[in-house]
Amino acid sequence: MFLLALSTLRARKGAFAGAFVALFCAAALVTACGALLDTGLRGRIPTERYAGTPLLVTADQELHWTKRSGGKTKEKSKPLTERAWLDAGTADRLAALPGVRAVVPELTFPAALLAPGSASGSSWGHAWESAPLTPFGLRAGRAPVADDEVVLDTAAARAAGVEVGAAVTVQSTADPAAYRVVGLASPQGGELARQSALFFTAAEARRLAGHPGRVSAVGVLTAPGADPKAVRAGVAAALSGGTAKVRTGDELGSAEFLDAGKARVKLISMGAAMGGTSLLVALLVVTGTFSLSVQQRARELALLRAIGATPRQLRRTVGREAVVVGLLAGLPGAFAGLALAGWMHGRFLAIGALPDTLHLLLSPFPPCAAVLATVLAGWGAARVSARRPSRVHPTAGLAEAAAPGRRLGVARLVAGGLAAVGYAVLVLVLARLHTDAGATPVTFLTVILAAVATALLGPLLTRAVTAVLGRVVQLLSPAAGFLAAQNVRANAQRLAAVVTPLSLAVAMASTILFTQTTASHAAREQVRAGTTAPYLLAAGGPGVPRAAAEAVRRVPGVEAVTEVVRTTVYTGQDRFPAQGVTPQGLARTLDPKVSAGSLDAMAEDTVAVSRLAADTAKVTVGSLLPVTLGDGAAVPLRVVAVYEHGLGFGDLILPQGVVTAHADNPLASSVLVSGTATGDELRAAAAAFPAVRVLDRSRADAARSAQAGTQAQVNYVAMGLIIAFTGIAIVNTLVMATAARRREFALLRLVGTTGRQVRAMLRWETLTVVLLAVALGTAVAYVTLTAYSTGMTGASAPYAPPLTYLGVVCAAAALAFTATALPARLALRADAAAAIGARE
């Protein structure tokens, strides 16, 4: 049977070209998503700062809890969003252990040079006593001995154009301060590539770190000849019973680059969502492609049945053909997927969605899984498509090949009905989901389920719609329109195979684009309506220093100044975006649409929560809410207000002091200023801080829109590949469907129809297909987006810019007309009599 399958492939290369393209693209897409997922799970984060540290002790960077279900208990954890700090006394406990040569406490905090040309990217401050952890060595000058002295790494000094003896301004976790450069240092293994390092005295570093009695890590240097495994075991035993964690080897990178560790979690969720969605889309596309291929071979399959082939033999032959095509397409597709994964990783780096400290992992597992999935998808699609041709009587099969039947099988009708019911159920579920993490995967699954229903019930839909459109087309073009109307009525199965990928592309593109616009527009509107302050202070680098806010407070006419520090916290096991604010005068700068309580009651032990957070945690005004801050510290806060605009202002509003004491960067991301003072007066007050900008409301709105646009690019890149895949499927399906009609075109020409009339007929057919697909895709997207908007924003109307939607429709129409016109022209060039006699 394999020989028969191979001979069929050789004889019908054109018929299997479409299946090859679909499987090739499916393998590439699944490989790329799998590589991103694998990177999130096992991606390497190489260390720089701790390159000379054999053992590093850090605090546990995860929140742990016990989950009980069905009499069983499981230990669960989630990553903390800020650095967890370690008791400084840990170093003393480890210093006397056997095999330990030295114990080096480490402090890490934001510190950047405020100078033109300073190196971009991460810049951190440390105490000079921790230089051996890299190890750093002086290349010029000396170590700092006074609190106003600093040692720069050579790369940072070269970028800023400073030498030993120069005066520099450093913005760290406190106000900007002047320091004198007393030394230049660089690591023994070469300069730092992904960060800048500034070294202070131990006392100054402790002050700037802002965590008295704590350190970010403790490096353990082993004595010459000591067994590293034995030393590690001794360190672990000395720390048993606590929350400290001993790291070595590849574990050092995740301790050094916390953002890379967080990016791993993002990649896992993104890769899983993309992989699942792309696999479902690939299954749908591949099934549709094989279904169309089997339809075009209906006469051949019926003849095989007529000469004695059993139904089982027929299904096995078609299945083996699919396996061969799957292998031929899957292997190069998987290799192409590795290149595609590299491109996606590069795009995520370029837009800032991933740090360059998380290296892309290219392993054999994603390609192998993609090839296996591709082969199985092709085999399953072929077997399902060949089910009916293999079961009907040979005579009936030959009759259906000559004149396709109009009735659908009962199993197909039932499956289509179940898919439609499932779509309706998911729409109802989606309207009750209020978080992006929960709503996004359900949104795309809803669209795919609608596409499945369309594929299964497509012939019924096309007959109903074309019965109306056909009459309109005939009135507009009596000759070509008549031929087009008769064709679409007689070939509903073929038309449905074309409509499915086109409607899926319209629905998927609209959903991907307009979920972003809906959420970001709602957030911007909430912020715009709820920010009552006329001016905002913003800054590059670490943030707006406290001194700048104090300077603005002293300006005559300023009534309230609210410093905003953004973070992420947990309530129980639920994670929420939050912001720390200055409690005094908060109601004069912010109005998040309070529905219960009052922001005037904000104090250092209180919290305001969004309606989502209140419902999730089951709290009301006056309740005590346990909040786990970014570094893992748990604080009980009393709820004083519940507000509605959590999408724009985060789900928790906490006192600034509570947040800054447990944040890596305590500086405000923005400062809201309310009162009668003018912008010029505020700029004059902030003139001593060159990095601080004073923005009015329109410029602040523009800055927020730009930031939201950057965040939306992540989903556009991630899910745009699926749109591209459906676009390829559209072209592939239309080319297959049009190329297979060469005998039909030849017959029309032999009975007197001109080539121009045939092309006009195809244009009317394509217009019918486009109108039907756009209508179906738009309806699916609109219902889905309405449910998404209801759950996420509380408003039932999604935000869809008309020009963007028009672009989606025009792109779909352009693909459809191009993919129909080009193969039609090639088919019409052939001799009509020769085409009639050609083998199908």
Salt bridges, closest charged atoms under 4 A:
ASP38 OD1 - ARG42 NE 2.88
GLU48 OE2 - ARG194 NH1 3.69
ASP60 OD2 - HIS64 NE2 2.57
GLU106 OE1 - ARG49 NH2 3.17
GLU106 OE2 - HIS126 ND1 3.21
GLU149 OE2 - ARG142 NH2 2.82
GLU149 OE2 - ARG180 NH2 3.24
GLU191 OE1 - ARG158 NH2 2.71
GLU204 OE2 - ARG207 NH2 2.81
ASP250 OD1 - ARG44 NE 3.56
GLU251 OE1 - ARG232 NH2 3.40
GLU300 OE1 - ARG12 NH1 3.30
GLU300 OE2 - ARG297 NH2 2.92
GLU321 OE1 - ARG297 NH1 2.73
GLU400 OE2 - ARG388 NH2 2.49
GLU525 OE2 - ARG528 NH1 2.26
GLU550 OE2 - ARG553 NH1 3.02
GLU563 OE1 - ARG546 NE 2.95
GLU563 OE2 - ARG553 NH2 3.37
ASP631 OD2 - HIS662 ND1 3.06
GLU644 OE2 - ARG611 NH2 3.37
ASP680 OD1 - ARG683 NH1 3.30
ASP701 OD2 - ARG528 NE 3.27
ASP701 OD1 - ARG704 NH2 2.64
GLU744 OE1 - ARG494 NH1 3.77
GLU744 OE2 - ARG741 NH2 2.75
GLU765 OE1 - ARG741 NH1 2.78
GLU840 OE2 - ARG743 NH1 3.02
